[in-house]
Amino acid sequence: GEDVEQSLFLSVREGDSSVINCTYTDSSSTYLYWYKQEPGAGLQLLTYIFSNMDMKQDQRLTVLLNKKDKHLSLRIADTQTGDSAIYFCAESIKPGTYKYIFGTGTRLKVLA
Amino acid sequence: DAMVIQNPRYQVTQFGKPVTLSCSQTLNHNVMYWYQQKSSQAPKLLFHYYDKDFNNEADTPDNFQSRRPNTSFCFLDIRSPGLGDAAMYLCATSRAHYNEQFFGPGTRLTVL
C-alpha cells in the first residue's frame, strides 16, 4: 500500500522541542523527506534520510527512522515562532520512479 | 540563485474558461512535475515530464494537460476549469536519478 500518515496538529511553546511523527507502509522506500510549507507558499525541503540510516542530525533538526515499525520522526530543537508551518513527510519508493508519496501534513503552531 | 519560478502567483478564472499556468526553472533539471494541492491536503501528483517524455497519473482528469516546449519551461493547461479545480498548483523539478524535488512557490487558482 501507499499510505503515509501524520497527526494533523501539534502545538508547542517557544523554546521547547517539537516532535512530528510519520508512519508509512511501503517497506521498499529508499529516501524519506521532510518538507515545510508556510501559508500560501510552496514546499521547502528541510532534510531527508536514506533508508539504511536510522538517524540524521542537521543543526536544530533530528530525523529518526525506525524501519521495522515504518516510523519516521522529525525533532525540532528550540522551536521558534518562525517554525510555525505545515510539515509534510514524503517517501520515494525507489530511485527513478520520480514519484513521492506525501503524508497528510502536520500543522505546527508555536506559542510565544 | 538557481530556482523554480511559477507565474502568476495568483490566477482567477471563470468556470469553463481555459487557463494556463507557467513554470520555469534555472536548475537545468531533467524532470518537471505538476502537483495539485487543495486546502489542508497533501500535494497530489498530476503528471511529470522526464525530458520530453510525458507521464500522466492514472487518476488525473483529462481536463488537465501539460506542455514542455524546452528544458526550462513547463505549462499546465486546464481546458474547462470547474469549481472543484480551485487549488494551489505546485511545480517541482528534480535531476534524473536523484529523488530530491525542488518546489516553486505555487500558483493559487480561483474559479468563479
Contacts between the chains, C-beta under 8 A, distances in Angstrom:
chain1	res1	chain2	res2	distance
A	4	B	42	8.0
A	30	B	99	7.0
A	31	B	99	4.9
A	31	B	100	7.7
A	33	B	100	7.5
A	35	B	103	7.7
A	40	B	106	7.7
A	40	B	108	7.0
A	41	B	105	5.6
A	41	B	106	6.8
A	42	B	4	7.8
A	42	B	6	7.8
A	42	B	90	5.6
A	42	B	103	4.1
A	42	B	104	5.3
A	42	B	105	4.5
A	42	B	106	4.7
A	43	B	43	7.1
A	43	B	90	6.8
A	43	B	92	7.7
A	43	B	103	4.3
A	44	B	103	7.3
A	45	B	100	6.5
A	45	B	101	7.6
A	45	B	102	7.1
A	45	B	103	7.8
A	48	B	100	6.7
A	88	B	42	6.3
A	88	B	43	7.7
A	92	B	99	4.2
A	95	B	97	6.0
A	95	B	98	7.9
A	95	B	99	6.2
A	96	B	96	7.8
A	96	B	97	6.2
A	98	B	31	5.4
A	98	B	33	7.4
A	98	B	48	5.5
A	98	B	50	6.5
A	98	B	55	7.4
A	98	B	94	6.9
A	99	B	45	6.2
A	99	B	48	7.8
A	100	B	45	7.3
A	100	B	99	8.0
A	100	B	101	6.5
A	102	B	42	3.8
A	102	B	43	5.5
A	103	B	42	6.3
A	104	B	41	7.5
A	104	B	42	5.6
A	105	B	40	7.4
A	105	B	41	7.6
A	105	B	42	5.8
